[in-house]
């Protein structure tokens, strides 16, 4: 597979400093240890105006937290058997060396939303950090232990270690560095490996009322060697108990993983009504108004009225350290997924996607599209080798190019092995006569047909847009979801990745959006009073004569770091194309979950920004959908 050079927060894990790795077990196979050594080159100090930046040869990425110094790090993940117990990490650094530096280390820029709002940020430098002589970071390493899938789809215990061979004392203007380190991990192995009474590729979870409409999809999957079954929510509620209906469903998914070794879970069901629904009952969930309930997080970004968002990651994150059930309520206070209070595993243990259908009409449309896509898609036609990027400027220029167009080019680079025709619907085409991000050109790009579309930009549940290259004070027209009926691409259906706030927020109804500006939390539904009943990412799947076959996007405010476009939600988006083009995954769910695994392996989820970006990332579509 052809490899390319790309820019990201954290690069592919290359540990040229590794000297030896050893795994030792005792005769009874009850305890084991992993031992590994690392070497680190001298720090590379680069001056840039009033700051310096740091690097070293073995660095795999930069540890970033807005306002705090950017520190190079080495990330290493170790895989232990699933349900390993009593995991302990021992870290032994070498002697340290001290270096005076000419200027302060560059601080991490603020995070911004696609609406150009700065999040929780008052100064370019964190005063408490930059005025202190204490070292930052305050340890040579940090770690996280999670349970979940690896890139082969196997359940493992994951120990991810973040090494910081350089520490910084801002008040003294000194750095301290080590030249090598040793890591030892000890753990107790599980008593018995997992064994399965049966194995399934796909389990569909839906209310009984959808069972008839789903039968032809189940037959289609089984006839094409995708072993599939239906489990109704009615059955689950009779057989399982939990604090609420979402937990009962999650407990069934845990059973299915442990006993049926299921690979994919397809959740079928959205809100029951178009006109009005009370989509959220208290802080944790929405159930009564839903065909299939949703879990809301309580990961809240202060000042921006994003008071938790839908997260289907809840249904995928089955286990925490030790292989115990992950309930997202580690402190037991009954309020789930509160950042800073609940310890969250967050690593998916199973692949999950959702079709938020309101009725059998919507279900019939998407089922027919899935069956046709997997049986009649002419892979030899020109459109099947085509990818479209629709972009302009989000926050400014990056490396001499509008930042969202730069992101689209990153995705094009990842997809080079599969794509012969790259169509750029770019704001920078305005002076060349090429297609630009306005409704008629976006409609044409969809209607001409393509296999993949990437739309990095600004959004709401009902619209997508971007800025022109001239600046951030004006807008390109973009497109609103009520114009999607003009997509006449018929069977030439793309997988669409949408960048922009709330584009996959599938909890909207006509009256809720119409009344949104007057609700207690201003802009709760984020449409500015524009009425609508289906979010953009789902609406494009519901077009019977075209649109999309699957989509991915954010259910809340999407973010990136200022000056670093391919971070946070943008990184999750481009990761999907990396998984398809560079890793060669075969299904939509593998691409989506792979984007999550790549993100969590390469980024310490150490701040609310990272946790929020990660948990709002949602898959709209059949996770078992064959991409090849």
N, C-alpha and C positions, 0 to 999 in steps of 0.2 A: 504493500500500500504506500502510495506516495506521501511523503511527509513535507510539511511546510513550516516556515517560520512565522510565529504569530506573537502578538503582544497581549498580555493578560496580567492580572494581579499576581497570580502564582503560575509558574510555568510547569511543564511536565516534570515529574519528580526524577531528577538526575542526581545521583549521589556519587560524584566522582571521588569524594573523600572517604567512602566506605572502605574499610580494610578487611573486615571479616564478620561473618554472621554465623552463629551457632545455635542450634536448638537441641537441648538436652532433656531427656526424659528418664524417669526411674523405671525399674523393671515392672512395677505394678501399673504403670501408665496412669498414675493418679496425679502426679505433679510434673511440671515442665518449666523450663526457662529458656529465654531467648537472650542472646548476648550479641551486641553489635558495637563497633567502634567507628568514630568519625574523625576526620581531620578537616581543619578550616584554614584557608589561606589568609594572608594579611588583609586588613581592611583597605578598601579602595575609597578614597575621600575625594569628592568632586565639588568644587566651589560653583555656586550659582547665585549671583547677586548677594543678598544679605544672609544666605543660608549655605549649608553644605548638604550633600546627600552621601549616603554610605552604601557600600556593597561589598561583596567578596565572591570569589570564583564559584564556590559551591552553593551559593544562595539559590533557593527555589522560589522565592517570592518576598513580598514586603508585608510586614505586620502594620496594619493601618487602623487607626481610631481617630476620628476627626478632632483636630486641635492638638494632638499628641505627636511626638516625633515618629517619623517613618523609620522603622528598624528592619533591616534584612533578616530573613530567617531561613531555616531549613526544616521542611515538613517531611516527616516519615511516618507511614502507616504500617502497622503490624497486624496480621490476621491471626487470631487465635480460634480454637474450636468454639462453635456456638455453645452458649451457656457455660463458658469457663467461669470459675469462681475465684474469689480472693486474689484478684489481679493486683500486683504491686510493681511499681516502677522505681528503679534505682538509677540515679544519674550522677556520674563522676566526671566533673570538668577538670581540665589540666590547670596548671598555674596560669594566672592572668597577667596581661601586659597593659600598660597605661600609655595613652597617646593624647597629647594636647591637640585640639582642633581649632582652626582659625575663626569659625563662625558657628552659630547655632545650627542644629540639625533641622532640616525642613519639616514643618508640621504637616500632618495629613489634612488635605482640604476638606471643607464641609461636604455633607451629603445634600443633594438637591433632588427634588421631585421633578418630573417632567413639566410641572407648572412653574419651575424656576424658584420654588420656595426653599429657603435654607432651613434645615431641620436642627433644632436645639443647638444653635451655634451663635455665639456672640463675638468671639475674637478668633483671629487666626492662630493664636497660641493659647494652649491651656495654661492659665496662670499658675495653678498649683504645681504643675509638672515643670514648667520652664523656670520658675523661681526657686526650685528646690535643688539641693545638692544630692538628694537621694538618687539612686540609679533607676533608670527606666530602660527596659523592664526590670522588675525587682528580683527576677530569678533568671537563671540561664536557660530554663525550659518551662514549658507548660504542657499539659496533656489533656486528652478527652477520651473516655472509654464509652463506646456505643455498641449496640447490637444491631445487625441489619445485613442487607445484601452487599455482596462484593460485585465486581464488574462481570463476573461469570454467573451471577444470579444465585449464588449460594449464601446461606445464612452463616454469618461469622460473628465473633466478638472482635471489634476493631479498637486497637489502641493507636491513637494518633498523637504523635509527639511533635511539638513545635519548639525548635531549638533557636535560641537567640545568642549566638556567639559574640555579639557586640552589645554592651550596655553603655548607657549615656548618663553622665551627670551634668545637667544643664547649667547649674550655678557655677560649677567648676570648669565648664567647657572642656571636659575630658571624656574620652571613651575608654572602655576597658574591654579587652578581647581575650578569648582563649583560642588555643591552636588545635585542641582535640578534646574528645569526650568519649566516655563509655556509657552505654545504656544496657541495663539488665532488666528484663521483665520476667517475673515469676507468676505462675498461676496454677490453679487446680483444674484438671480436665474434667469434663462432664462424665458421669458414671456410665451413661449409655448414649450412643449416637441416635439421632432421629431415625425412625423407621415409619413407613407409611402403609396403610391398609389399601390405599388407592392413590392415583395421581391424576390431577387435572391441569390442563393448560389455562382454562378460563372458568371462573364462576361468576355468573351474573346475579346480582342482588337487586331485587325490584319488588314493588308491591304486587299482590296477586292480580290486580286489575290489568297489569301489563303482560301477564304470562302468555296470553294468546298471541299478542303482537310480537313477542320475543321468540316464539317457537321456531319460525322460519330462520331466524338468525342462529339459534341453537343448532338446528338441523344443518345449516350451511357450514358452521364451524366444525361440527362432528364429521361431516362428509369430506372436509378438507384437512383431516388429521389434527384438528385443534380440539382436544377433548374438553367438552363444555357441559355445564349443568346450570340449572336455575335454582336459586334458594330465595324464597319469598320473604319479605319482611314480616309477613303474618306468621310464618313458621318460626322465624328468629325470635319474635317477641314472646311466643309461647314457650320457647325452649331455653332462653337465656335471661339472666337478670343483670342489672347494672344500675348505675346512678341515674341514667336516662337512656332513651332509645339509641342515640349514637353509640354509647358504650356497649349496649347489647349487640348491636351490629358488629362492633369491633371485636367483641369476644367470639362471635361466630367466625369472623375472619381469622382470628388466632387459631381456633379449632381447625379450620380448613387448611391453614398453613401447616399445622403440626400433624394432621392426620391424612390429608389429601394432597399435600405438597403442591398446592395450587400456585401457579406463577402469576396470573393476572386476576384482578377483581374489577368488574365493570359495575359501577353503581348507576342504576337507571331510576331517575326521578328528580324532578325539580319542584318548584312551587305548584300548588294546585290551581291557582287563579291568575288571571291576567290583570284584572282591574284593581284589586286590593288584597293584600295579605299582611298579616303580622308575622314577618319573617324571622323574628328573633324573640325567644322567650327567656328573659333574664340574660346573664352574661355569657352563658356557655353554649347554647344550642338553639336551633329552630326545628320544631317537630310537627306541631299540629297543622301548620299551613303547608307542610311539605309531603310529597309522595315518598321521598327518602330523605331523612333528616340530615342537617348539616351541623358541623362543629364550628363554633366561633372561637378564635383565640382572644386572649386579653393582653396581647402584645401591642401596647398603645404608644403612638408617637404624640407626645404632648404638643398642644397648640395647633394641630392640623386636623382635628376632628376625625381622625381615623381610629375609632374606638374598638379595635379588634376587627378581624375580617374572617370570612369563610376560609377554612383550610381542610381540604381533603387529605392532606398529609397525615392528619390525625388517624385516618383509617389505614394508612400504610405503615405508620410507626407503631409496631405491635409490641416491641420489647425494649427494655432498658438493661443496664449492666446486670449481668448474671442471668439473662434470659427471662427476667420477670416481666409480667404484663405492664406496659407503659400506659398509665392513665392520664398523663399530663397534669397530675395534681400531687406532686411530691410532698407538699406540706400539708395535704389533707384538709385544706380549708374550704373545699367545695367550689372554689373559683379556679378554673382550669387555665393553664398556659399563661401565667402571669410572669412576665419577664422580671428577673431579679428575685423572685420568690419561689418559683417552681424550677427544679432542675429537669431539663427536657433532653431526651435522647436525640430526637429529630431525624435519625437515620432511617430511611424506609426499609421495611422488612419484606415488602411485597409491592408489586406494581399495581397502581390504582388509577383508573380514569372514570369519568362521569359523563353520562348523557342526561342533562337536566330537563327531561321531557315533562310537559304539563299534561299531556293527553295522548291517546293512541294515534291521533293524526300526526303529531310531531314524531312519535316513535316510529310510525310506519315510514315516514320520509327518510329518517336517518338509517333505519334498518335496510331499506332498499338501496340506499347509497352505499352502505358498507358492503353489502353482498355484490352489487355491481362492480364496485372498485376492486374487490378481491378476485373477481371471476372474469371480468371483461376488459380490464384496463390494458390498452395496447402499448406495451412497454417499448415497442420499437418506433413509435411515432415521435416526431420532433418535440412536442410539448413535454414529453416525459423526461427529456434531458434538459429542461429549461428551469431556471430559478429566477424569481423576481425579487428585487429589493426596492422597497418604497420608503424613501427617507428624505430628510432635509437637515435642518439644524435643530438640535435640542437645546443646548446651553451655550454653544460657541464653536470655535474652531479647534481641531485637534490635529496636530502634525500637518497643518496647512490645509485641512479639509473640514467641511462641516461635520460635526462629531457623529451625528446619526448616520450620515453617509459612510463615514469611516467604519462604524459598526457593521453596516451592511457589507462592506468590502471584507471585513474579517470573516463574516459568515460565508461569503463567496469563496474566500480562500480555503476554508475548511471543506467546502463542498466540491472543490475542483475535481476530485476523482470521479464524481458522478454527474457533473453538469457540463454540458457543451455550450449552452446558450445562457449568458448572464444578462438579464434585462434590468437596467437601472432606471427606475422612475424617481429621479433625483431632482431636488430643488435647484441644484447647480446646472441642470439642463435648460434653465429658463432662457438663457441667452443663445442656446445652440439649436433650439427647435425640437429637442428630444422630449420624451414624456416627463411630466412633472407631477408632484403629489396634489393633483386636483381631481375632482370626482370623475370627470370623463376619462382621464388617463388611467386612473385606478380601475375603473370599470373595464376599460379595454384590456388592461394587464390581466385581470381575472378572466375575462371572457376569452382571451386568446389561449388560455390554458397554460398551466405550469405544474411541476411536481411539488415545488416548495415556494413559499412566499414568506419574506421577513419584513416586518413593518416596525422598525424602531422609531419611536416618536412620542407624542403626547396623546392622552386619551381620557375617556370617560366611559361609563357603561354603554353610551349610545353613539360615540363619535371617536374619530382618530384624526389627528392633524400634526403639522410640524411648522417650524418657522422657515422663512426664506433665508438665503445666504446673506441678505443685506442686513439682518439683525433680528433681535428678539422682540421688537416692538410691534411687529405685524405677523400675520399668519398666512400660510398657504391654506387653500380651501379644505384639503383632506376629504373625508367622506363621513357621512352619518349612516347609521345602520338601516334607516328606512329607505336608503337608496340601494340596498343589497339586492332587491328584486331585479335590478338591471344586470346582475351577473348571469350571463348566458354561456357558461362554459360547459354545461351539460355533464358529460362523464370525464371531462379533463379536470379532475379535482385535486387541489393542492392541500398539503399540510401547511397551516399558517401559524407562524409565531408572531404574536402581537406585543410590541413594546408600548407602554403607556399605562397610566393609572386606571385601575378599575375596569379594564376592558373585558375581564372574565368574571365580573361581579354579577353572578346569576341570581341575586335575591331581589330583583327590582320588579315592581308592578306599576301600572299606569298612574294610580293615584299617589302612591308613595313618591314617585319621581316628580310628579306635578307639584306636590306639596313640600318637596324636599327643603327649599330655602327657609320655610317657616317652622320646620321641626326643631325640637329642643337643641339638637346638635347640628349647627348650620352645615349644609351640604352633606348631610348624612349619606344620601344616595348618589351624590356627586354628579348630578346631571344639570345643576343650575336651574332646576325648574322645567327642563325639557322633558315632556312625558314619554314614557316608553315601557315596554314590558319584557323585553328580552335583551340581554347584554350582547355586545358586538361579537364576542368570541363564540357564543352559541348561535346567534342569529345567522351567521354565515354558514353554519351546518344545516340550517332548516330550510334553505332555498332548494326546492325540489329539482329545479333545472340548472343547478350549478352551485356556486359558492365554494365551500371547503369540505373536506372529508374529516378533518380533525384540526384542533387549534390548541394553543397554549398561551396563557397570559396571567396577569395578576388580578386577584380579587380585591386588592387594596391599593394604596399609594405605592407605586413603583419608584425606585430610587437608584442613583449611581453617585459616585464620589466626584465632586467638582474637579474638572481637569483630567479625570481618568474614566473615559466613557465605558470601558468594558469591565465594570465592577457591579456588584450587587445584582439587581434584576437584569441588567443588560448582560452580565456574565452568564446568568442562568439561561438567558435566551440564546446566546451564541453557543453555549455548551450543547444545546440540542443539535445544532448543525455539526459541531465537532464529533458528537457521538455517531451521527449518521455518516458523515463524509470521511472521518478519520478512523473511527472504530468499527464501522461497518455493521452497526446493529440492524436487526431485521424487522423490528416492529415499532409502532408509535410509542408504546409504553416503555420499551427499552430505551428509546431516545430520551423521553421525558424523565424517567427515573434516573437514567445515566447522567442527565444534566444536574440533578440533585446530588448524586453521589460524587460527581466531580467537584461540585461546589463545596460540599461539606468536607471532602478530603483535603481540599486546598486552602480553605479559609477557616480560621478559628471563629466559631460562632460566639464571639466574646462580647458583643454589644447588641443593643436593641435594633440597630440598623440592619445588621446581618440577619438576626432572627426574624425580623419582620419581612425582609425581602424574601427570605427562604420559605417561610410558612405560607405566604400568599400565592406562591407559584402553583398554578392549577392546570390540570390536563382536562380538556373538553374533547372527549372522543373515546373510541374503543381502544383500550391499551393493547389488545392483541392484534390490532390492525396491521396486516402485512405491508411493509414498505417496499418489498422487492417483488 
